[in-house]
């Protein structure tokens, strides 16, 4: 959004000035009036080097709009619309009642856009960092079908499902991530401090060291000598990887690779398909045509590889093929799901059966997440055992050989 320089007088008549970021000059005037100041002059301005740092710091520490804010907003707006409250009055009430100043500013911008004659979906599209493309598309569908209140209720359920899934995955990965980080830290400390101390002791033996010990000492010496280069290489690799996955081809390949990971891949696949089925059912129940619904759903699944298959399904349906045939050609659905799609297409209840498919995948994801720690633990134990074995053989074999030599003497 553009920046505006303003001059205003406070309640004591004192002249104050500053620079704010807002949609237009009228929004700046409303903001000043609501804070008890009388605008004197408001002009567009470029951000200077001086105030750029201040604005950057303000944005860094400013309160953010989180998913929970949007979720609660959806539920509250559904209740207000269901009760017959006009949209403008409902948004004004939500703006006054919210405790998040950033979200209040977003609602203020939406209200001003509505007041200027724009539709609600268009007004929300001005805040892409808050409202996703799927959210805006569903609001647009609600406007076209006259079911805006029901759309907000379904969006609330959809966001609740997304939030619970993220929390379950985070909870399941907390212990394995802690173990992996501890192992990496232990390897670094052993290479930088422990093995060099033992190497000085072994140097006094004047004897040939076992191969495992030589390997550990060589690795430790390399780490001690080139650790700045290794750190720079690690940072460069992470930065390069982040840049690569932001490209179209990079994100596609990464999304495809994620689904093939040994344990996490099947969870991500089922979670993505659950999101697809739930979004498809939501769009279908809201009166969206199948082709348009698949276009919207492809933007929601958050996986370019699956999105490509959904687009292929849409293209097949546009050519006159059935949903079942395009789903079989996609190769990502299980036989049980394909059978449910076939029944839904024959009976005309595809939206209800898609909802059941989503619930089925939800149950499978819930089970997989609950057992995720128990599935990862054996791998962690084996990895930790191999690390301990290598260190034990490398560190204690020379001492063991020295003890045997002393006994023979």
C-alpha positions in Angstrom: 0.0 0.0 0.0 1.2 3.6 -0.6 2.5 5.9 2.1 1.0 9.3 3.1 2.5 12.2 4.9 0.1 13.9 7.2 -0.2 17.0 9.3 -2.9 17.1 12.0 -3.9 18.9 15.2 -4.6 17.0 18.4 -7.2 17.8 21.0 -4.9 20.5 22.5 -4.5 22.2 19.1 -0.9 21.2 18.7 0.4 20.4 15.2 1.7 16.9 14.7 3.0 15.2 11.6 4.1 11.8 10.4 4.0 9.1 7.7 1.5 6.2 7.6 0.8 3.4 5.2 -2.8 3.1 4.0 -5.1 2.3 1.1 -5.9 6.0 0.2 -6.0 9.5 1.7 -9.6 9.1 3.0 -8.5 6.0 5.0 -5.7 8.1 6.5 -8.2 10.8 7.4 -10.6 8.3 9.1 -7.6 6.8 11.0 -6.6 10.3 12.3 -10.2 11.2 13.2 -10.7 7.9 15.1 -7.5 8.7 17.1 -8.8 12.1 18.1 -6.9 14.3 15.7 -8.1 16.8 13.1 -6.4 16.3 9.6 -4.8 19.5 8.2 -2.9 18.1 5.2 -2.6 14.6 3.7 -0.2 14.1 0.7 1.2 11.0 -0.9 4.9 10.5 -0.2 7.8 8.2 -1.0 9.5 6.3 1.9 12.7 8.1 2.8 15.8 6.3 4.1 15.1 7.8 7.5 11.6 6.7 8.0 12.0 3.5 6.1 14.0 2.0 9.0 11.3 3.1 11.4 8.5 1.7 9.3 10.4 -1.6 8.9 10.8 -1.8 12.6 7.1 -1.1 13.1 6.2 -3.8 10.7 8.6 -6.2 12.2 7.2 -5.9 15.7 3.6 -5.2 14.7 0.9 -7.6 15.6 0.2 -10.1 12.8 -3.1 -11.4 11.5 -3.1 -15.2 12.2 -5.3 -18.0 10.9 -7.3 -18.0 14.1 -8.3 -14.4 13.5 -9.7 -15.3 10.1 -11.3 -18.5 11.5 -13.1 -16.6 14.2 -14.1 -13.8 11.8 -15.7 -16.4 9.5 -17.8 -17.8 12.4 -18.8 -14.4 13.7 -19.7 -13.1 10.3 -21.9 -16.3 9.6 -23.8 -15.6 12.9 -24.3 -12.0 12.0 -25.5 -12.7 8.5 -27.7 -15.5 9.7 -29.4 -13.1 12.1 -30.1 -10.6 9.2 -27.4 -8.0 10.2 -26.3 -6.0 7.1 -22.8 -6.7 6.0 -21.5 -3.2 6.5 -22.9 -3.0 10.1 -21.5 -6.5 10.8 -18.0 -5.6 9.7 -18.1 -2.4 11.7 -19.1 -4.4 14.8 -16.4 -7.0 14.2 -13.8 -4.2 13.7 -14.7 -2.6 17.0 -14.7 -5.9 18.9 -11.5 -7.4 17.6 -8.4 -7.2 19.9 -6.0 -7.5 17.0 -5.2 -4.0 15.7 -3.8 -5.4 12.4 -7.0 -7.3 11.7 -9.0 -4.2 12.6 -7.0 -2.3 10.0 -7.8 -5.1 7.4 -11.5 -4.9 8.2 -11.4 -1.1 7.9 -9.9 -1.4 4.4 -12.6 -4.0 3.5 -15.3 -1.7 4.7 -13.9 1.3 2.8 -13.7 -0.8 -0.4 -17.3 -1.9 0.1 -18.4 1.6 0.7 -16.9 2.6 -2.6 -19.1 0.2 -4.4 -17.0 -3.0 -4.7 -18.2 -6.5 -3.9 -17.1 -8.3 -0.8 -14.9 -10.8 -2.6 -13.1 -8.0 -4.5 -12.7 -6.0 -1.3 -11.1 -9.1 0.4 -8.8 -9.7 -2.5 -7.1 -6.4 -1.6 -5.7 -8.3 1.4 -4.1 -11.4 -0.1 -1.8 -11.9 2.9 -4.9 -12.4 5.1 -7.5 -14.0 2.8 -6.3 -16.9 0.6 -7.4 -17.3 -3.0 -9.7 -20.2 -2.0 -11.3 -18.1 0.7 -12.0 -15.3 -1.8 -13.3 -17.7 -4.4 -15.7 -19.2 -2.0 -16.9 -15.7 -0.9 -17.5 -14.9 -4.6 -19.5 -18.1 -4.9 -21.6 -17.1 -1.9 -22.3 -13.8 -3.5 -23.4 -15.4 -6.8 -25.6 -18.0 -5.1 -27.0 -15.9 -2.3 -25.6 -18.4 0.3 -23.0 -16.1 1.8 -23.8 -17.0 5.4 -23.5 -20.8 4.7 -20.3 -20.2 2.8 -18.8 -18.5 5.9 -19.9 -21.4 8.1 -18.3 -23.9 5.8 -15.1 -21.8 5.6 -15.0 -21.9 9.4 -15.2 -25.7 9.4 -12.5 -25.9 6.7 -10.1 -23.6 8.6 -10.8 -25.5 11.8 -9.8 -28.7 10.0 -6.6 -27.1 8.7 -5.6 -25.8 12.1 -6.2 -29.1 13.9 -4.2 -31.0 11.3 -1.2 -28.6 11.6 -1.3 -28.8 15.4 -1.4 -32.6 15.3 1.6 -32.8 12.9 3.6 -30.3 15.0 2.9 -32.3 18.2 3.9 -35.6 16.5 7.2 -34.2 15.1 8.2 -32.3 18.3 10.0 -35.3 19.9 11.7 -36.6 16.8 12.9 -33.1 15.9 14.4 -32.7 19.4 16.2 -36.0 19.1 17.6 -35.1 15.6 18.8 -31.7 16.8 20.4 -33.2 19.8 22.2 -35.8 17.7 23.5 -33.1 15.3 24.7 -31.0 18.2 26.4 -34.0 19.8 28.2 -34.8 16.5 29.5 -31.2 16.2 30.7 -31.1 19.8 32.4 -34.5 19.6 34.2 -33.5 16.3 35.3 -30.1 17.6 36.3 -30.9 21.2 36.2 -34.6 22.2 38.0 -36.3 19.4 40.9 -33.8 19.3 41.5 -34.4 23.0 41.7 -38.2 22.4 43.9 -37.6 19.4 46.5 -36.0 21.6 46.5 -39.0 23.8 46.7 -41.5 20.9 49.7 -39.5 19.5 51.8 -40.6 22.5 51.1 -44.3 21.8 53.6 -44.3 18.8 51.5 -47.1 17.3 49.4 -47.6 14.3 45.8 -46.7 15.1 42.8 -48.7 13.9 41.1 -47.6 10.7 38.0 -46.4 12.4 40.0 -44.2 14.8 42.0 -42.8 11.8 38.8 -42.0 10.1 37.3 -40.2 13.1 40.5 -38.2 13.6 40.7 -37.2 10.0 37.1 -36.1 10.0 37.6 -34.2 13.2 40.7 -32.5 11.9 38.9 -31.5 8.7 36.0 -30.1 10.8 38.3 -28.1 13.1 40.3 -26.7 10.2 37.5 -25.9 7.8 34.5 -25.3 10.1 33.9 -21.8 8.8 33.8 -23.1 5.2 31.5 -25.9 6.2 29.2 -23.5 8.0 29.2 -21.2 4.9 28.5 -24.2 2.7 25.5 -25.3 4.9 24.1 -21.8 4.9 24.5 -21.5 1.1 22.9 -24.9 0.6 19.9 -24.0 2.7 19.6 -20.6 1.0 20.0 -22.1 -2.5 17.4 -24.8 -1.7 14.9 -22.1 -0.5 15.5 -20.1 -3.7 15.1 -23.3 -5.9 11.8 -24.4 -4.3 10.3 -20.9 -5.0 10.7 -21.5 -8.7 7.9 -23.2 -10.6 9.8 -26.3 -11.5 11.6 -26.4 -8.2 8.4 -26.3 -6.2 6.8 -29.0 -8.4 9.8 -31.3 -8.0 10.0 -30.7 -4.2 6.2 -31.3 -3.8 6.5 -34.5 -5.8 9.5 -35.7 -3.7 7.8 -34.9 -0.4 5.1 -37.4 -1.2 7.7 -40.2 -1.7 9.3 -39.8 1.7 9.3 -43.1 3.6 7.0 -42.2 6.6 6.0 -38.6 6.2 5.1 -38.9 2.5 2.0 -41.0 3.0 0.8 -38.7 5.7 1.2 -35.6 3.5 -0.4 -37.4 0.6 -3.5 -38.4 2.6 -3.7 -34.9 4.2 -3.5 -33.3 0.7 -6.2 -35.6 -0.7 -8.4 -34.9 2.4 -8.0 -31.2 1.7 -8.9 -31.8 -1.9 -12.0 -33.8 -1.1 -13.2 -31.4 1.6 -12.7 -28.4 -0.7 -14.4 -30.1 -3.6 -17.4 -31.0 -1.4 -17.5 -27.4 -0.1 -17.4 -25.9 -3.6 -20.0 -28.4 -4.9 -22.4 -27.9 -2.0 -22.1 -24.1 -2.6 -23.3 -24.5 -6.2 -20.0 -24.2 -8.0 -19.8 -26.1 -11.3 -17.4 -29.1 -11.3 -15.0 -27.5 -13.8 -14.8 -24.2 -11.9 -14.7 -26.0 -8.6 -11.7 -28.1 -9.6 -9.9 -24.9 -10.8 -10.4 -23.4 -7.4 -9.5 -26.6 -5.5 -6.3 -26.9 -7.4 -5.2 -23.6 -5.8 -6.0 -24.9 -2.3 -4.2 -28.2 -2.0 -0.8 -26.5 -1.5 1.0 -29.1 -3.6 1.9 -28.4 -7.2 2.2 -32.1 -8.0 -1.3 -32.9 -6.8 -2.6 -29.6 -8.3 -1.3 -30.7 -11.7 -3.3 -34.0 -11.4 -6.4 -32.0 -10.4 -5.9 -29.8 -13.5 -5.7 -32.9 -15.6 -9.0 -34.1 -14.1 -10.5 -30.7 -15.0 -9.3 -30.9 -18.6 -10.6 -34.5 -18.9 -14.1 -33.4 -17.6 -14.0 -30.4 -20.1 -13.5 -33.0 -22.9 -16.6 -34.8 -21.7 -15.0 -37.6 -19.6 -16.6 -38.7 -16.3 -15.2 -37.7 -12.9 -14.5 -41.4 -12.2 -12.4 -41.9 -15.4 -10.4 -38.7 -14.8 -9.8 -39.8 -11.1 -8.6 -43.2 -12.2 -6.2 -41.6 -14.8 -4.8 -39.3 -12.1 -3.4 -42.3 -10.2 -3.5 -40.7 -6.8 -6.7 -42.2 -5.4 -7.1 -45.5 -3.6 -9.6 -48.1 -5.0 -12.0 -47.5 -2.1 -12.1 -43.8 -2.9 -12.6 -44.5 -6.7 -15.5 -46.8 -5.8 -17.1 -44.0 -3.7 -16.6 -41.5 -6.6 -18.3 -44.0 -8.9 -21.3 -44.4 -6.6 -21.5 -40.6 -6.1 -21.5 -39.9 -9.8 -24.2 -42.5 -10.5 -26.5 -41.3 -7.7 -25.9 -37.5 -8.1 -24.6 -37.2 -4.5 -20.9 -36.7 -5.4 -20.6 -33.7 -3.0 -21.8 -35.9 0.0 -19.5 -38.8 -0.9 -16.6 -36.4 -1.4 -17.3 -35.2 2.2 -17.2 -38.8 3.3 -13.9 -39.3 1.4 -12.5 -36.3 3.3 -13.6 -37.7 6.6 -12.1 -41.1 5.7 -8.8 -39.5 4.9 -9.0 -37.4 8.0 -9.3 -40.5 10.2 -6.4 -42.1 8.4 -4.3 -39.0 8.8 -5.3 -38.8 12.5 -4.2 -42.4 13.0 -0.9 -41.9 11.1 -0.1 -38.8 13.1 -0.9 -40.5 16.4 1.5 -43.3 15.5 4.1 -41.1 13.8 6.4 -41.0 16.8 6.3 -44.8 17.3 7.1 -45.2 13.5 10.1 -42.8 13.7 11.5 -44.0 17.0 13.0 -47.2 15.6 14.8 -45.2 12.9 16.1 -42.8 15.5 17.2 -45.6 17.8 19.1 -47.4 14.9 20.7 -44.1 13.9 21.7 -43.3 17.4 23.0 -46.8 17.9 25.2 -46.6 14.8 26.6 -43.3 15.9 27.4 -44.6 19.3 29.0 -47.8 17.8 31.2 -45.7 15.5 32.3 -43.5 18.3 32.9 -46.4 20.7 35.0 -48.3 18.2 37.0 -45.3 17.1 37.7 -44.0 20.6 38.1 -47.1 22.7 39.7 -49.6 20.2 43.2 -48.0 20.6 42.9 -48.1 24.4 41.7 -51.7 24.1 44.7 -52.6 21.9 47.1 -50.9 24.3 45.6 -52.8 27.2 46.0 -56.1 25.4 49.7 -55.3 24.5 50.4 -54.4 28.2 48.9 -57.8 29.3 51.1 -59.7 26.9 54.1 -58.0 28.2 
